[in-house]
């Protein structure tokens, strides 16, 4: 999936540079139109990271972005990759793009209401408590999140499973927000469950994460973890299997959001 993101980003930059995929300079760098098409679609190629750098130079890609694209290309397939927060190439926006292409999304949260499920009042309160944000930035973030929510609430093509610690429901979840969670659970494509305190700490569920599944066999499932200073992506089958097993083990303990009593 990482190479698909790289391919899409290179396609965007090529179009911004006003170059067709068949441009002679592009083909001179990658070798053929077929290879160029495979690169931009994220399919396997024999291209090396200097080729990625050469394309970035041709497209006028900023130096920081060029560095990140080359760094991530060199990692090879099915690996864990990290994106520092202060580098924007594959941060949270990359997760959003991956989610749009997923057929199933599993999300576990231990502290916050998932962004998809927040009411406007709830998200406004969260952003307002961030002292690093000016009032206009709070407003911009609220509007952006509301736009991001719309596909989920208007009939998303993917199944969404949310599992919340009871702590999430106790941290400022008013009746309006609780009703909003129940409304999400009533959607045909969504399920919202929670883990009650009386069941004890859930096994293996120490940090929030999202697990994305894709329909195409060539697209491996991926786990996304938002750390304090970076974005982590796990593509190894063993890592993904570990996170999925933790979710499966929590099934017996989980309860429907409809059963929650403040």
N, C-alpha and C positions, 0 to 999 in steps of 0.2 A: 504494500500500500504506500510505503514511503516513496518508492520510485514513481508511482502514479502521481503523487503530489508534486514531485520534482518535474515530471513531464508536463503536467498541467501548468505549473508556474512558468516553465520555459515557453510553452505555447502562448501564454498571456503576454510574456515579455517580447516574443517575436512579433506578435500582432501589434503591440504598442510601438514597436520599431518600424512598422509598416512593411514588413517583409513577408512574402508568401512562403509556404513550406517548401516550395520548389525553387526558391532563390538559389542561384548558382553558388554564392558564398556559403550558404547554409549546407548545401549538398557537398561542397568541397571539404567542409569540416567533418560531417558525419559519414560520408561515403556514398549514400544513395537516398533516394526519396523514400524507399521502403523502410530503411533504418530510421530515418527522420520521423516517419509516421509511428513506428514502433516505440521510439523514444517518447514522443509526446502522449502516447496512449498508455505508457507505463509498462509495456511489454519488455521481456528480456532482450537485451542487446549485449554486444561485446564492447560497447563504448567505455572508455576509461575516463577518470575524473578530469584530466587535462582537456578532453573534448568538451566536457560540460563548461569548463572555464572559458574555452575559446568561443563557445556559443554565447556565453554571458557577455564577453567582450564585444562581440558582434552586435548584440542586442542593446548594449549600453546599460547593463545591469549594474547597480551600485556595488562597490567593493565588498561591503559587509554581506549583502545577499549572495554575491558570487562565492564568497568564502563558505557560507553555510550550505549552499547547494552542492559545492564540491565535497565538503566534509561529509554530508549525509549520503552522497552517492558512493563514496569510498567504503561505507560500512558493509556493503554486501546485503544479500537477501536474509529475511527471517532473523532479525536481530533486535536488540533493545537499543533505542535511540533517545537522546535527550535534547531538548531545546531550551536553552537558558531564557528566562523571562525577558531579559533586556535585548533579545534578538527576535525580530518579528516574523521571520520567514515561515517557521512552522510552529507557532505558538497555539493559542486557543482557536484562532481562525482555522488552522489546519484540522483541529478536532471537529469543528463545525462542518467543514467540507466532508470529512470522512463520514460523519453522522448522516449527512444528506444522502449518501450512497449506500448506507447500511440497510439491511432488511430487518434486523432486530437490534435493539439497544437495551442493554441492562445497566442500570445505574444504582450504585449504593452510595448513600450519604450518611455521614455520622454527625454533622453539625448544622448544615444549611439546607433550606428547602431548595431542591433542584431548580435551576433557572427556568426550565420549561413550565414549572408549576407555580411560580411566584405570582401573587397578585401585584398590581401596580403599587398599592400602598406598601406592601411588604418589601418590594425591591427598592422603592424610594427610601424607606427607612434604612435598609442595608447600605445603600450608596451614601446616604447623608451622614452616616456614622464614620465614614472614611475621611479622616481629616486631610488627606492628601488631595481630595477632590474639591474643586471650586464649584459653586452652585450651578454654573452653566455646564460643567462636566457631569454633574449628577444628572441633570436633565437629559444630556446627550446619551448617557449610559442607559437611563430608563427607556428612552425612545428606541434605542438600538435593541435592547432586550425584548421589548414588546414586539418589534418587527421579527426578531428571531423566533419568538414563541408561535407566531401565527400558523406556520405549517403544521405544528403539532396539534393545535386546537381546531384546525379546519380540515381534518381528515388526512393525516400523514400516511404515506405508503408503507411505513415500517411499524412493527410491533415495538412497544416501549414498556419495559418492566422497571418499576422504581421500588427500591427497598430502602426504608428510612429507619435510622435508629430512633427510639422514642425521644432521645435528646433533641432531635431536630424539631419535634412537635412541641417541646417544652421551651424552646428558645424563641419566644416572641411570636408564636403561631396563634393569632387571634381567631375568632370564630369565622370571620370572612375568609381567612387563609385556609382554615380547616375545611370549610365548605368547598373551596376551590379545589382542594386535593380530592375530595369526594366526587366532585364533578369530573375531574380527570379520570378517576377510577371507573366512572360510568361510561367513558368512551369505549367504543368497540376495540380500538387498537391499543389500549393502555391498561395497565394494572398498577395499583399503588398499594403496597403493603408496608407494615412497620414491624420493628423488633421491640417488643415490650421489655421494660427493665426487669420484670420479675423472671424473665428467662435467663438472666445472667449475661455476661459478655459473649457475643457470638464468636464462634471459632474462626480465626483467620481474617475476620473483618476489622482490620485495624485502621485503615485509611480509606477515604472515599475513592471510588474509581468508576470508570465506565467500560463495559465490554461490548464491542461492536461485532456483529456477524454480517457476512456478505453472501449474496446468493451465488456468485461465481466461484467455482472451485479454485480458480487461480488466485483469488483474493483471500488471504488468510485472515482469520479473526484477529482482532487487535484489542489490547487493553490500554486505556489512557488513564494516567494518574497526574493530577495537578498538584505538584509539590510547592513548598514555600517559595523557592526561587527558580523553578524550572518546570517544564512540561515533559513527562516521561511517556514513551510509547513502547509497549512490549508486543513483539510479533512472534517470538519463539512459541512453538506449540506447547512446550512444557509450562511456560509461564502462564499462557492463556488458560491452559487446563487447570492450573492451580487456582486461579481466580474463579473459574466456573465452578470448581468443586466447592469452594467456600460458599458460593451462592446456593448451590444445591443443598449443602449441609444446613443452611439457615431456613430452608423451606418449612421444616417441622415447627420451628419457633416463630415464624412470621405470622402476622395476623392482618386481615384486611383493614384498610384505613377506616372503613365504615364501623369497625368495632371500637375505635379509639374514643375514650371519654376524657375530656380535659380535667 
